[in-house]
Amino acid sequence: MIYIGVTGWGDHDSLYPDHTPPRDKLKEYAGHFPTVEVDTAFYAIQPKRNAVKWVNDTTDSFQFIVKAYQGMTGHQRGDIPFATKQEMFQAFKESLEPYIEAKKLAMVLFQFPPWFDCKRENVEYLRWCKNVMGDLPCALEFRHQSWFTPRYRQHTLDFMKEEKWIHSICDEPQSGKGSIPTILEAIDSEKLLIRFHGRNVHGWQKRQAENWREVRYLYRYNQYELQEWADIIRKLAKESANVYVLFNNNSGGDAADNAKEMINLLDIKYKDLAPRQLDLF
């Protein structure tokens, strides 16, 4: 099955009737898409009550991709707010329990920062992370080009397969060492993740600006680009049983529109979406 959605559900104004309270947005979102990335988990490990609400706000088949907490991936500068790494990982795993019990956890996404390069200590840390996460499905996304240089590309893919990581394939600007090429390898026969970050190469480079996040993901995919990817997704869906596609080009409000365009291009008719407010009248 191909699941298409976006990263987060709060900032996609085109999806919601006017004056939709923030607490009700996920219910409305679930009427449009069958999956979502929980990006709030990156900034803070979420209390279980949040996950319980989100699980209850969605249909039985809805799937969550939960982003790993920033302390787990080395994004957080300074000390982590836990006594040990083990304690941090345990707290995060406990926060996943409502998704797991409801059979709504598609995967945990470990997205590593641009300074996490290909070297022995980082390989060992990846192995440690996967061991601590146990049997939970985990996707791996790099942000440093060194993992996929000609010298290491096949070693990286073999390592991911051996350690049972789900591959997070990225469409993003090609802008030096802080970006990775699009590697069309499924790795896992059950699950695959594809994330669209846009192709704003100039915005991708401006990490020092105050509004760098807004600029970085400011991009709207055109029909040609989406059609090209639709053909690729069809092929990858033959290699992996469940393909999850997330649009992260949120800055200009384009992610939801592009996601819907992709659904149309793939001629997908989801049968278990939530009822929308506008559909009631």
C-alpha positions in Angstrom: 0.0 0.0 0.0 1.1 3.6 -0.6 0.4 6.0 2.2 0.7 9.7 1.4 0.7 12.5 3.9 2.7 15.5 5.2 4.9 16.4 8.1 2.8 17.7 11.0 -0.8 18.6 10.8 -0.9 22.1 12.2 0.2 24.4 9.4 -1.7 23.3 6.4 -4.5 25.9 6.2 -5.9 24.7 2.9 -7.1 21.5 4.7 -9.2 23.1 7.4 -12.5 25.1 7.4 -12.1 28.6 8.9 -11.8 28.7 12.7 -11.0 25.0 13.1 -9.6 24.8 16.7 -6.0 23.5 16.9 -7.2 20.5 19.0 -9.5 19.4 16.1 -7.1 19.7 13.2 -5.8 16.1 13.3 -9.4 14.9 13.1 -9.9 17.0 10.0 -6.5 16.1 8.6 -7.4 12.4 8.8 -10.2 13.0 6.4 -7.6 13.9 3.7 -4.6 11.6 4.3 -3.9 8.2 5.9 -0.6 9.0 7.5 1.3 11.9 9.1 4.7 12.6 10.6 4.7 13.6 14.3 7.4 16.2 14.1 6.6 17.6 17.6 8.3 14.5 19.1 11.6 15.9 17.7 11.5 19.0 19.9 10.3 17.2 23.1 9.4 13.7 24.1 5.6 13.9 24.1 3.5 12.9 27.1 1.5 9.7 26.6 -1.8 11.7 26.9 -1.0 13.5 23.6 -0.5 10.2 21.8 -3.6 8.8 23.3 -5.6 11.8 22.0 -4.0 11.6 18.5 -4.7 7.8 18.3 -8.3 8.4 19.3 -8.7 11.3 16.8 -7.9 9.1 13.8 -9.4 6.1 12.0 -8.3 2.5 12.8 -6.0 2.2 9.7 -4.3 5.6 10.2 -0.5 5.4 10.6 1.9 7.7 12.5 5.6 8.2 11.7 7.1 9.5 14.9 10.3 11.6 14.6 13.0 10.7 17.0 13.7 13.2 19.8 16.6 15.6 18.9 18.7 14.4 21.8 18.7 10.9 20.3 20.0 12.1 17.0 22.6 14.6 18.2 20.8 17.7 17.1 20.5 19.1 20.6 23.3 21.3 21.7 24.6 21.0 25.2 23.3 18.5 27.8 20.3 16.4 27.3 17.6 16.7 30.0 18.1 13.1 31.1 20.6 11.5 33.4 21.7 9.0 30.7 21.2 8.2 27.1 19.5 4.9 28.2 17.0 6.9 30.2 16.3 9.2 27.3 15.6 6.3 24.9 13.5 4.6 27.5 11.3 7.7 27.9 10.9 8.0 24.2 9.9 4.3 23.8 7.4 4.7 26.6 5.8 7.6 24.7 5.2 5.3 21.7 3.1 2.8 23.7 -0.3 4.3 22.7 0.6 4.1 19.0 1.8 0.5 19.4 -1.2 -0.6 21.3 -3.5 0.8 18.6 -1.3 -0.7 15.8 -0.8 2.8 14.4 3.0 3.1 14.6 4.3 2.9 11.1 7.9 3.7 12.2 10.2 6.0 14.1 12.3 8.3 12.0 15.9 8.9 13.0 17.0 11.9 11.0 20.6 12.7 11.7 22.1 16.2 11.4 24.4 17.5 8.6 27.5 17.1 10.9 26.8 13.3 11.5 29.2 12.0 8.9 30.4 8.6 7.9 32.9 7.4 10.5 33.4 4.5 12.8 32.0 6.0 16.0 28.8 7.1 14.2 28.4 3.7 12.7 28.7 2.2 16.2 26.2 4.7 17.5 23.7 3.7 14.8 24.2 0.1 15.8 23.6 1.0 19.4 20.4 3.0 18.6 18.9 0.1 16.7 19.8 -2.3 19.5 18.1 -0.1 22.1 15.0 0.3 19.9 14.6 -3.5 19.7 12.0 -4.7 17.3 10.4 -1.3 16.7 10.4 -0.3 13.0 13.0 2.5 12.6 13.8 4.6 9.5 17.2 6.1 8.9 17.8 9.5 7.2 21.2 11.0 6.7 22.1 14.6 6.1 25.8 14.3 5.3 26.9 13.3 1.8 29.8 11.1 3.0 27.4 8.1 3.6 26.7 7.9 -0.1 30.0 8.7 -1.7 31.1 6.0 -4.3 33.5 4.6 -1.7 30.8 4.1 1.0 27.5 3.9 -0.8 27.1 0.2 -1.0 28.6 -0.3 2.5 26.0 2.1 3.9 23.1 0.3 2.1 24.4 -3.1 3.2 24.7 -1.9 6.8 21.2 -0.6 6.8 19.9 -3.9 5.5 21.8 -5.9 8.0 20.7 -3.8 10.9 17.1 -3.8 9.7 16.8 0.0 9.2 14.0 1.3 6.9 15.5 3.5 4.2 14.3 7.1 4.2 14.7 8.2 0.6 15.0 12.0 0.2 14.2 14.4 -2.6 16.2 17.5 -1.6 18.5 20.2 -3.1 22.0 18.9 -4.0 24.0 21.4 -2.1 27.4 20.2 -1.0 28.1 17.9 2.0 25.0 18.9 3.9 22.7 17.1 1.4 22.4 13.5 0.2 21.7 12.1 -3.2 18.4 10.4 -3.9 19.2 6.7 -3.5 16.3 4.6 -4.9 16.8 1.5 -2.8 14.0 -0.1 -0.8 16.3 -2.1 1.7 13.3 -3.5 3.6 10.6 -5.6 1.8 7.9 -4.4 4.2 8.4 -0.7 4.6 9.9 2.2 2.8 9.9 6.0 3.5 10.1 8.8 0.9 10.4 12.4 2.1 10.1 15.4 -0.2 12.0 18.4 1.2 11.7 20.6 -1.9 14.4 21.7 -4.3 15.2 25.2 -3.0 18.9 25.0 -3.3 19.6 28.6 -2.2 17.3 28.3 0.8 19.0 25.1 1.8 22.3 26.8 2.2 21.0 29.7 4.4 21.1 27.9 7.8 22.4 31.0 9.6 19.5 33.3 8.8 16.8 33.8 11.5 14.1 32.4 9.3 16.1 29.6 7.7 13.5 27.0 8.4 10.9 29.1 6.5 13.2 29.6 3.5 14.7 26.1 3.5 11.4 24.3 2.6 9.9 27.0 0.4 9.2 25.0 -2.8 6.3 23.8 -4.9 6.8 20.7 -7.0 5.5 21.1 -10.5 3.5 18.5 -12.5 6.5 17.2 -14.3 8.5 16.6 -11.1 5.5 14.9 -9.4 4.8 12.7 -12.4 8.5 11.6 -12.5 8.2 10.6 -8.9 4.8 8.9 -9.3 6.5 6.5 -11.8 9.3 5.9 -9.3 6.9 5.3 -6.4 5.0 2.7 -8.5 8.2 0.8 -9.1 9.3 1.0 -5.5 5.9 -0.2 -4.4 6.8 -3.5 -6.1 9.9 -3.9 -3.9 8.4 -2.9 -0.6 4.9 -3.8 0.6 4.2 -0.4 2.3 5.5 2.8 0.9 5.1 5.9 3.0 5.4 9.3 1.2 5.7 12.5 3.2 5.8 16.0 1.8 7.9 18.4 4.0 7.8 21.4 1.7 5.6 23.3 4.2 7.0 26.8 4.2 4.7 28.2 1.5 1.7 26.0 2.2 2.6 23.7 -0.7 3.0 20.3 1.0 -0.7 19.4 1.3 -1.5 20.5 -2.2 1.5 18.5 -3.6 0.5 15.5 -1.5 -3.0 15.6 -3.0 -1.6 16.0 -6.5 0.5 12.9 -5.9 -2.6 10.9 -4.7 -4.4 11.9 -7.9 -1.4 11.0 -10.1 -1.2 7.6 -8.5 -5.0 7.2 -8.8 -5.3 6.2 -5.2 -8.7 6.0 -3.5 -8.4 5.7 0.2 -11.3 3.9 1.8 -10.9 4.5 5.5 -10.4 8.2 5.8 -12.2 10.1 8.5 -15.3 12.1 7.6 -14.6 15.8 6.9 -16.6 18.7 8.4 -17.4 20.0 4.9 -18.7 16.5 3.8 -21.4 16.6 6.4 -23.5 19.1 4.5 
